[in-house]
Structures are given as structure tokens and as C-alpha cells.
Amino acid sequence: MDMAYDILKEGAQPMHVSEILNRIKTRFGRQIDRESLVSALTKRVARADRFVRTGKNTFALRKAACGRDISGGGPPFHRNPACHPRA
């Protein structure tokens, strides 16, 4: 998960899982199982832990996906309700 986090942080935008996997292979020299990565990211999304899903098999870091910190700031550029829980 740390490798995916690093890739998304470096990219600073939502990425499809295929792109995340390609970048992990290039940067870290590791081949990660696609289904395992999707499953792990999906579980983190459900727990609101660092990641959000912005589209089909497309993920971003929570702050990057919103364009703002969850605690306040400007409007988001997406409509992912997991990223914007109601108080």
C-alpha cells in the first residue's frame, strides 16, 4: 500500500489501477497482482484511510481527490460521497 500511496502522491491526480501498477513496476521494480491491489485499495476506501475511488478502478489520495483538506477549504472537483462525509 505504501508503494501505491507514493505513486499517487507523486502523480498528484487520480490514476487508474493499470497506471498505478505500471508506475510501481517502473519505480520499485516490483510486479504487484492487479486484483490484490484493487482489493487492498477498495478496503482502504471503505475505511476512509488515505484513498478515495474517483471512478471505476481509479483511485486518488483523499486530499488530492478533493482538491482540499477534508477539514475545510474550497469546493471539491468530484462527487465522491466517501470523501465528503456528512457531519
C-alpha contacts under 8 A as a table, 3 or more apart, distances in Angstrom:
res1	aa1	res2	aa2	distance
1	M	4	A	5.19
1	M	5	Y	6.12
1	M	37	L	7.83
1	M	40	A	7.43
1	M	41	L	7.61
2	D	5	Y	4.92
2	D	6	D	6.09
3	M	6	D	5.10
3	M	7	I	6.23
3	M	24	I	6.57
3	M	28	F	7.88
4	A	7	I	5.09
4	A	8	L	6.15
4	A	20	I	6.52
4	A	24	I	7.10
5	Y	8	L	5.23
5	Y	9	K	5.98
5	Y	61	L	7.31
6	D	9	K	5.08
6	D	10	E	6.02
7	I	10	E	5.15
7	I	11	G	6.09
7	I	20	I	6.60
7	I	23	R	6.83
7	I	24	I	7.01
8	L	11	G	5.02
8	L	12	A	5.88
8	L	13	Q	6.73
8	L	14	P	7.13
8	L	15	M	7.15
8	L	20	I	7.49
8	L	60	A	6.15
8	L	61	L	6.47
9	K	12	A	5.12
9	K	13	Q	7.84
9	K	61	L	6.95
9	K	64	A	7.93
11	G	14	P	7.88
12	A	60	A	7.95
12	A	64	A	6.09
13	Q	60	A	6.26
13	Q	61	L	7.98
13	Q	64	A	6.19
13	Q	65	A	6.86
14	P	54	T	6.86
14	P	58	T	6.32
14	P	59	F	5.28
14	P	60	A	4.29
14	P	61	L	7.54
14	P	64	A	7.61
14	P	65	A	6.51
15	M	19	E	6.24
15	M	20	I	6.46
15	M	58	T	5.23
15	M	59	F	5.51
15	M	60	A	6.40
16	H	19	E	5.42
16	H	20	I	6.46
16	H	56	K	7.88
16	H	57	N	5.61
16	H	58	T	4.05
16	H	59	F	6.36
17	V	20	I	4.93
17	V	21	L	6.10
17	V	34	R	7.49
17	V	37	L	7.87
17	V	38	V	7.08
17	V	57	N	5.67
17	V	58	T	5.91
17	V	59	F	7.19
18	S	21	L	5.16
18	S	22	N	6.20
18	S	34	R	7.79
19	E	22	N	5.04
19	E	23	R	6.13
20	I	23	R	5.23
20	I	24	I	6.12
21	L	24	I	5.05
21	L	25	K	6.19
21	L	31	Q	7.52
21	L	32	I	6.67
21	L	34	R	7.31
22	N	25	K	5.20
22	N	26	T	6.23
23	R	26	T	5.00
23	R	27	R	5.84
24	I	27	R	5.27
24	I	28	F	5.43
24	I	29	G	6.84
24	I	30	R	6.39
24	I	31	Q	7.47
24	I	32	I	7.84
25	K	28	F	5.57
25	K	29	G	4.55
25	K	30	R	4.79
25	K	31	Q	5.57
25	K	32	I	7.72
26	T	29	G	5.58
26	T	30	R	7.82
32	I	36	S	7.61
32	I	37	L	7.05
33	D	36	S	5.32
33	D	37	L	6.30
34	R	37	L	5.24
34	R	38	V	6.22
35	E	38	V	5.14
35	E	39	S	6.00
36	S	39	S	5.10
36	S	40	A	6.06
37	L	40	A	5.11
37	L	41	L	6.03
38	V	41	L	5.19
38	V	42	T	5.95
38	V	57	N	7.07
39	S	42	T	5.11
39	S	43	K	6.21
40	A	43	K	5.21
40	A	44	R	6.35
41	L	44	R	5.06
41	L	45	V	6.16
41	L	51	F	7.01
41	L	59	F	7.80
42	T	45	V	4.98
42	T	46	A	6.25
42	T	53	R	7.64
43	K	46	A	5.12
43	K	47	R	6.39
44	R	47	R	5.08
44	R	48	A	6.06
44	R	49	D	4.95
44	R	50	R	7.02
44	R	51	F	6.24
45	V	48	A	4.91
45	V	49	D	6.01
45	V	50	R	7.41
45	V	51	F	5.26
45	V	52	V	5.14
45	V	53	R	6.67
45	V	82	A	7.67
46	A	49	D	7.63
46	A	82	A	7.82
48	A	51	F	6.63
48	A	52	V	7.24
48	A	82	A	7.02
48	A	83	C	7.50
50	R	61	L	5.58
50	R	62	R	5.39
51	F	59	F	6.68
51	F	60	A	5.64
51	F	61	L	4.45
51	F	62	R	4.97
52	V	59	F	5.66
52	V	60	A	5.46
52	V	61	L	6.05
52	V	62	R	5.41
52	V	65	A	6.88
52	V	80	N	7.73
52	V	82	A	7.09
52	V	83	C	6.46
53	R	56	K	7.52
53	R	57	N	7.28
53	R	58	T	5.77
53	R	59	F	4.47
53	R	60	A	6.46
53	R	80	N	7.37
54	T	58	T	5.62
54	T	59	F	5.62
54	T	60	A	6.88
54	T	65	A	7.23
54	T	78	H	7.31
54	T	80	N	6.48
55	G	58	T	4.87
55	G	59	F	7.13
60	A	64	A	6.33
60	A	65	A	5.40
61	L	64	A	5.12
61	L	65	A	5.81
62	R	65	A	5.27
62	R	66	C	6.42
62	R	69	D	7.97
62	R	70	I	7.80
62	R	83	C	6.52
63	K	66	C	5.31
63	K	67	G	6.00
63	K	68	R	5.52
63	K	69	D	5.16
63	K	70	I	6.74
64	A	67	G	5.14
64	A	68	R	6.96
65	A	68	R	7.92
65	A	76	P	7.76
65	A	77	F	7.70
65	A	78	H	7.37
65	A	83	C	7.97
66	C	69	D	7.12
66	C	70	I	7.58
66	C	75	P	7.73
66	C	76	P	4.67
66	C	77	F	6.25
66	C	78	H	6.81
66	C	83	C	7.13
67	G	74	G	7.70
67	G	75	P	7.70
67	G	76	P	5.80
67	G	77	F	6.83
68	R	72	G	7.13
68	R	73	G	5.79
68	R	74	G	6.27
68	R	75	P	7.53
68	R	76	P	6.89
69	D	72	G	5.86
69	D	73	G	6.54
70	I	73	G	7.74
70	I	83	C	7.38
70	I	84	H	6.95
76	P	79	R	7.36
80	N	83	C	5.59
80	N	84	H	7.00
81	P	84	H	5.06
81	P	85	P	6.19
82	A	85	P	5.88
